[in-house]
Amino acid sequence: MGPLSVGPVSVGPLSVGSGVRRTDPVQRVVNAVSSSVRAVRGPVPRAGDVVVLDFADLFARRPTEHDAETYPGAGKASAEPKAEPKGAAAPVDADELAETLLSGWWTSATRIGTLESHADRRRRPAHQPETQNSTSQSAALSAALGSSAYFRGSPELAGAEARALSRYLTDLKLRHEVRDRTQAAILPDTKVVVGHGIGALIAYEALCALSDAVSVAFVSLGAAMCGPEPVFARLEPAPRNEQGHWPAAIRRWSNVVAHTDPTAMIAPQLTERFGPGIEDEVIEIKSSCGDLQPYLLDRATGRALATGLAV
């Protein structure tokens, strides 16, 4: 049996990954994968075949002046951006994009009812005067989202997640390094690639770059591509005619979204963005930011993993 990749995630082969923080020890991920696949009577991968990717070290490193010279987008949008193809997303400052993400997540959280009852669901939190700067508004949105169980009551967590995703989308050096690490983990015999949150976005872009060098089942969990439209617009390769690119490396795509996940319930049906062929499923689990376990242990994920591993 080939590897599984997670964390992206690669199942070895399987790879699994959640992206920017070390929230799930490798053995915990391996145990969850095995339990999930066993529950649906699928082929259980060997522990050594599950590769868990981690990008915490890359996200922790701050951009340098040299990075900015080599990669104009390192840390912020280029002051003099290159000509963009028609329909491509306009360059944007990382802080501005982070605020846009927070606003989208807050709107989603109010719609799906995951904020505490004392939160005002009729308008954006803590209405600010026009002189309010972007940082203060982002802090207010993050604090409001902290009343959601998804963000575990933390007033800072949503802001941290938005900044991480925004940085990935605007820092070219970081984006390339993260994607290169992911591509290196997806081997010719890899059967399944799993990505959670930002990790799903990273895995998707890595698979696009690999073309048909591999053929895998892709399992996206609470994917960032299900979030606010600016994320979708900034995919690489860029969508054409409002249609996302389908990687040649993907033979089967299962997309699983928790009904309590405000970051992915904006567009939980990825078929609407990438066209027919994706097996979309919204599941009823209590998810929380950065926690891969509830997703991995759900039978919908187990079925997707088992199907990919059985080939």
N, C-alpha and C positions, 0 to 999 in steps of 0.2 A: 504494500500500500504506500502511495506517495505521501509527501508531506501535507500538513495543514498549516496555513498561515493565519495568525490572528493579530490585529493591531494597528494598522491593519492587523489582520490575523491571517496567518497562513497555516493551513493544515497540510502538512508535509509530505505527504505533505499537506499539512493544514497550517495556515498562518492566521493568527488572531491578534487584533490590536485595538486599543482604545485611543491611542494617540499621544497626548502630551504629559500625562502624569502616571506615576507608578501606583495605580490604584488596585490592581489585581495581580498578586503574586503568580508566577508561572504555574506552580503546582495547582493553585486554586482554579486557574483557567483550564488546565488539563483535566482536572477532576470534573469540572462542570461540563466540558465537551463530552467526556466519556459517559457521564450520567445521562446527558441529553440524548445522545445517539443510542445508548443502550435502551432507553425508555421507549424508543420507537422501533426497536429490534434492528437497528442498523449496524454496519461494520464499525466496531470501536477501534479508533486509531491507537497505535502504540504511543506511549508517552514521548518517546524520542522523535516521533513524527509530527509533533505539535510545536510549531515555532511561534513564539510570542514576541512581537516587535515593540520597541519602546523608543520614544523620541524625546523623553524628558531632558536629556542632556543638550539636544539641539535647540529646544525651545528656551532652555535656561540661559543659553549664551546670548549676550546682547550684540547687536550689530556694531561693527567698527567703521571707522572712516574708510579703511581699505575696502571693506565690503561695499560701501556706498559707491566707491569709484568703479569697482568691478561689476557690481550688480546695481544699477540705478534704482531698483525697487527695494533695496535692503532697508527695512525699517520704516519706510514711508514711500508714498507714491513719488515717482520721478517728477521733478519740477518741469522738465522738458520731455514729456513722454513721446515715444515713437508713434508714428501714425498707426492707428488701430484699424483693423478691417471693419467694413461696414457692419453694424449691428453689434460690435463688441462693446463690453462695458467700459464706461469712461473711467480714467484714472481717478483715484480717490484717496484721501488721507486715511491712514490706518485708524486713527481715533474717530474720524467721522463714520467710517464703516462700522466700527464697533458699536457706536451709538445706534446706527441703523439696525444692526442685528438685535440689540437689546430691545428696541422698540417693537420689532417684529415678534420677538419671543413674548414680550409682555402682552401684545394684542392676542397672540395665540393662547397664552395662559388664561386670559380673561374669557376667551371664547370656549375653551374646553373645561373651564371651571376649576382650575387647579390652585387658584389663589385663595388665601383664607378669606372668610366671609367679611372681615372688617376692611378688606381692600376695596377701594372704590373702583368698580368695574365699568363705570360709565365714561371715564376719561383717563388720560395719562396721569400717572401719580405725581403728586406734589407739583401742580401747575407752576411753571417757572416764568418770570418776566423775560422779555425779549433779550435783556442783557445777560441772562444766564449763559455761562460758557458751556462748551460741549462736555468737558470733564465733569462738571457739576450735574448736568442733565443725565449723563451716563451713570453717575453714582446714584442718582435718585431712581432711575429705572432698575438698576441692579438691586438696590435695597427693596424696592417694591416686589421684584421677582423673588427675593429672599423669603417672602411669606408663602411661597409655594413649596410643598414637600419635595418637589423635584430638585430644588436647590437647597434642601436641608436646612431651611431657616437661616442661611448665611446671607448677609447683605452684600458680601463681596464676591461670592462664587460666580454668579451670573456674569458680572463684569470681567472676571478673570477668564472665563470661557470665551466671552465675546472678543476679548483682546487677543487670545490665542488664535482663534479662527481668523480674525481680521489680519493678524500678522502673517499667518500662513498664506493668505490670499494676496498680500501686498509686498511681502519680503521675498524677492526672487531667489536669493541665496538659500534661505531657509527652505523654501519650497523645493528647490532642486536637491538639496542634501537629504531631506526627508523622503523624497520620492526615490532617490538613488538607493537609499537603505532598503526601502520596500521592494524595489525591483530585484535587488540582490538576494532577497529571501524567497522570491517566487521562482522555484526551480522547474526544469522541464517536466519533472514527475509530480509537481504539485497538483493536487486535485481540487482543493477548495481554498478560497481566500475569503476571510471574514473581516469586516471592518465595522467599528462602532463609533458613532459620532463623527468627529473630525477624522478618525482613522478610516472610516468608510470613504470619505472624500479623497484621502491620500491613496487608499488602495485603488479606487476608481481611476485616478489620474496615472498611477503607476501601470495599471493594466492597459490603459490607452497607449502608453508609450511602448509597451512590450509587443503590441500588435498581435500577430498570430504565432509568436515564438512559443507561447504556452496555450493551453486550453483548460480553463478552470470553471468551476461553479463559483459564483460570487454571491456571498451572503452579506447584505448591508443591514445593519442594526441601528435604528435611530439615526439614520444618516444625515450628515450636514447638508447633503443635496436636497433633503426634504424641507429645508429651512427657508428663510427669507429669499426672495427673488434675486437680490444682489449676489448671493452665494452662487446660485445657478448661473447667473450671467457671467461670472468670473471663472468658470471652469476652464481647464485646459485639457483638450482643445475646446475652444469656445462653441457654444450652441449655434446652430445655423437655422434661421427661420423658426426660432423659438423651439427648436428640437435639439436635445442633447445627443452627443455622439455615443454610439454603442461600440465599446471596445471589441476588436476582433478576437481578443484573448478570452472573452467570456462566452462560454457555451450555454450557460444557464444562470439566471439572475433571480434571486429571491430577496425581497425587500420587506423587512419586518419593523414595524413601528409600534411603540407602546402608546396606548391612548392617553397616558398621563405625561407624555413627553412634549412640552411646549416648543422645544427646539426643532422637532420633526413633524409635528401635527399641522404645520402650515401647508405642506403639500405631501401628505403621507402616501398618496398613490403616485409613485414615480413614473408609471405608465403615461401620465399626463405630460411629463416633461421629456421622457426618453422614447416614447412610442410603445407599441404593443410588444409583448414577450416577457415582461417582468412579472413575476408572481408576487403581487403586493398583498400584505396582510397586516391589519391592525389588531394588536393583541391586548388583552386586559390584564396588565401586570402593574405593580407599583414600581416604577422606574425612578432612578435618581441620577443626578449628574455624575458622569464618570464611572458609574457602576455597571459593569458588563454582565455580572452574574445573573440578574433576573432575565435578561435577554437570552443568555446561553442556556438557561435551564428550562425555557419554555418549549413546549412540544413543537411549535411552528419552526423554531430554529433547529430543533433536533431533526425534524423531517427534512429540512433543507440541507443540513450537514450530511445526513445519512444518504440522501439521494446523490449528492456530489461525490461522496466517498465510495459509493457502490459501483461507480463507472469503471 
